[in-house]
Amino acid sequence: MILNIAAYHFVPIDDADALVVRLREAAESGGLRGTVLVAEEGINLFLAGPDEAIDAFLAALRGDTRFAGIRVKASRSENVPFARLKVRRKREIIRFRQPQTTPEAERAPAVAPATLARWIERGADDDGRRLVLLDTRNREEVRHGTFEGALALPIDRFTDLPDALAAERESLADATVVSFCTGGIRCEKAALWMQANGFEHVWQLDGGILGYFEEVGGAGYEGACFVFDERIALDPALRPVAERG
């Protein structure tokens, strides 16, 4: 079985070009395939390969103190779901083009999967405030599955989110909003943007949908989670729904 990992980490990087070279060499030495994105705000990666090669890559990555605490989400597949390896420098590890959306002093407030599962069951947070789950993914991803009753905006790109949210401002005024996405990057940036633009009681789902599946399964979730590789989507047990190859 192939080990697949997904991870991101926001941290200032002043040697992005050199880091691209080092990470490409580390991934190539283990024959890994997938994508690694490096920006001045951090890194974002999806990689697949044998366990020992993944372990060696993560050991090399965590050997850099900036990434010692990176959280990794893992799943299995019969085949490597990537055609090749891509390691690239980008302006952002996920394009958003909005100021004040890179965690610097601290992250956006995060809710743990187990806590969110409890809130979903109650329909409210621990203070009794109405719960709204905000899907920050695009409509194609949402089509494969989302949390039951989630607010899914009609967007095709993450950069469309701010304009789409403007129409929801009044309806969210009395709610605790928990943003979510596949692995955590978009929902973290969305939560920071919402806080900076006057939305109150905003949280992000720590670890995104994949982290939720890993820790509590599919409680309150309908369908599968779209992933950006040849597996297409994963069910709450992190099994490919429609693996190719």
C-alpha positions in Angstrom: 0.0 0.0 0.0 1.1 3.5 -0.8 1.3 6.1 2.0 -0.1 9.5 1.1 0.5 12.6 3.2 -0.9 16.1 3.2 0.5 18.9 5.3 0.9 22.7 5.4 2.7 25.0 7.8 2.6 28.8 8.0 6.0 30.2 8.9 8.2 33.0 7.5 10.6 31.7 4.9 13.3 34.0 3.7 15.2 31.3 1.7 12.4 30.0 -0.4 14.5 29.3 -3.5 17.1 27.4 -1.6 14.3 25.5 0.3 12.7 24.5 -3.0 16.0 22.9 -4.0 16.5 21.0 -0.7 12.9 19.7 -0.7 13.1 18.6 -4.3 16.3 16.7 -3.6 14.7 15.1 -0.5 11.6 14.0 -2.4 13.5 12.8 -5.5 15.9 10.7 -3.4 12.9 8.6 -2.1 11.2 8.5 -5.5 8.2 10.4 -4.1 5.5 11.9 -6.3 3.1 14.8 -5.7 3.3 18.5 -5.1 5.3 20.7 -2.8 4.6 24.5 -2.8 7.0 26.9 -1.1 6.2 30.6 -0.4 7.4 33.3 1.9 4.4 32.5 4.1 5.1 28.8 4.5 4.8 25.4 2.7 2.0 23.2 1.4 2.6 19.6 0.3 0.8 16.5 -1.0 3.2 13.5 -1.5 2.9 9.8 -2.0 5.3 6.8 -1.9 6.6 3.9 0.3 6.5 4.4 4.0 10.2 4.5 4.4 10.6 7.2 1.8 7.9 9.3 3.3 9.4 8.9 6.8 12.8 9.9 5.5 11.4 13.0 3.8 9.5 14.1 6.9 12.6 13.5 9.0 14.6 15.8 6.7 11.8 18.4 6.8 11.5 18.4 10.5 15.2 18.6 10.9 14.6 22.3 9.9 13.4 23.8 13.2 10.9 25.9 11.3 8.9 22.8 10.4 9.5 20.7 13.5 5.8 21.0 14.5 4.2 20.5 11.1 1.1 18.4 11.3 0.7 15.6 8.8 -2.5 13.9 7.7 -2.0 10.4 6.2 -4.1 8.0 4.1 -3.5 4.9 2.0 -4.1 3.9 -1.6 -3.3 1.0 -3.8 -1.5 3.2 -6.3 0.5 6.4 -6.3 -2.1 9.0 -7.2 0.3 11.5 -8.7 1.9 11.3 -12.2 5.1 13.1 -11.2 6.8 15.3 -8.6 6.4 19.1 -8.7 8.3 21.3 -6.2 7.6 25.0 -6.9 7.9 28.5 -5.4 4.7 30.5 -5.2 3.6 33.9 -3.9 1.1 32.1 -1.6 0.7 28.5 -0.7 -2.9 28.9 -1.7 -3.9 31.9 -3.8 -6.2 34.3 -2.0 -4.7 37.7 -2.8 -6.1 39.3 0.4 -4.1 41.1 3.1 -4.0 40.1 6.7 -4.6 36.4 5.9 -1.2 34.9 6.7 -0.9 33.9 10.4 2.0 35.9 11.9 1.7 36.5 15.6 -0.9 33.8 16.0 -3.2 31.5 14.1 -6.9 32.1 13.7 -8.9 30.5 16.5 -9.3 26.8 15.8 -11.9 24.3 17.0 -10.8 20.6 17.4 -12.6 17.9 15.4 -14.1 16.3 18.6 -15.4 19.7 19.8 -17.0 20.4 16.4 -18.6 17.0 16.3 -20.2 17.9 19.7 -21.3 21.3 18.4 -22.8 19.7 15.3 -24.8 17.3 17.4 -26.2 20.2 19.5 -26.5 22.6 16.6 -24.8 25.3 18.7 -21.5 26.0 20.3 -20.8 25.6 24.0 -22.3 29.0 24.8 -25.5 28.1 23.0 -24.8 30.3 19.9 -26.2 29.0 16.6 -23.7 27.1 14.6 -23.0 27.7 10.9 -20.4 25.6 9.1 -18.9 27.6 6.2 -17.5 25.6 3.3 -14.6 27.6 1.8 -14.1 25.2 -1.2 -15.4 25.6 -4.7 -18.6 24.2 -6.0 -17.0 21.2 -7.8 -15.4 20.1 -4.5 -18.7 20.6 -2.6 -20.5 18.4 -5.1 -18.6 15.3 -3.8 -19.7 16.0 -0.2 -19.8 18.5 2.7 -21.1 18.8 6.2 -24.9 18.5 6.5 -26.5 21.9 6.3 -23.2 23.7 5.6 -23.2 27.1 4.0 -21.6 26.4 0.6 -21.0 29.5 -1.5 -21.4 29.5 -5.3 -17.7 30.0 -6.0 -15.3 28.5 -8.6 -12.1 29.9 -7.0 -11.0 30.6 -3.5 -10.3 34.2 -4.5 -14.1 34.6 -5.1 -14.8 34.0 -1.4 -14.7 37.5 0.0 -17.3 38.8 -2.5 -19.6 35.8 -2.0 -19.4 36.3 1.8 -20.4 39.9 1.6 -24.0 38.8 0.9 -24.0 36.6 4.0 -22.8 39.2 6.6 -26.2 39.9 8.1 -27.3 36.2 8.2 -24.1 35.3 10.1 -24.3 38.1 12.7 -25.8 35.9 15.4 -23.9 32.7 14.6 -20.7 31.0 15.5 -19.1 30.4 12.1 -16.7 27.5 11.7 -14.9 27.6 8.3 -13.6 24.4 6.8 -11.8 23.1 3.8 -9.9 20.0 2.7 -6.8 20.2 4.8 -6.9 23.6 6.6 -5.2 26.2 4.6 -8.2 27.9 3.0 -10.4 27.8 6.1 -7.5 29.4 8.1 -7.1 32.2 5.6 -10.8 32.6 5.4 -11.2 32.9 9.2 -8.4 35.5 9.3 -10.0 37.5 6.5 -13.4 37.4 8.2 -12.0 38.5 11.5 -10.2 41.4 9.8 -13.4 42.4 8.1 -15.7 42.7 11.0 -17.2 39.1 11.2 -17.4 38.0 14.9 -17.4 34.6 16.5 -15.3 33.0 13.7 -13.4 29.7 14.0 -11.5 27.4 11.7 -11.8 23.6 11.7 -8.3 22.5 12.9 -6.9 20.1 10.2 -9.8 20.6 7.8 -12.0 17.8 6.6 -9.2 15.3 6.4 -8.2 15.9 10.0 -11.8 15.6 11.0 -12.1 12.2 9.2 -8.9 11.1 10.8 -9.9 11.9 14.4 -13.7 11.4 14.5 -14.9 9.9 11.2 -17.8 11.2 9.3 -20.1 12.5 12.1 -22.4 15.1 10.5 -20.7 14.8 7.1 -22.5 13.7 3.9 -20.6 12.1 1.1 -16.8 12.2 0.5 -14.1 14.7 0.5 -12.6 15.8 -2.9 -8.8 15.5 -3.0 -6.5 16.9 -5.7 -5.1 13.7 -7.1 -6.2 10.6 -9.0 -8.1 9.2 -6.0 -10.7 11.8 -6.8 -12.3 11.8 -3.3 -11.9 10.0 0.1 -14.7 8.7 2.3 -14.7 9.3 6.1 -12.6 6.2 6.6 -10.0 7.9 4.3 -10.5 5.3 1.6 -10.5 6.3 -2.1 -14.0 6.5 -3.6 -12.9 6.4 -7.2 -9.3 5.6 -7.5 -7.8 5.7 -11.0 -4.7 3.9 -12.4 
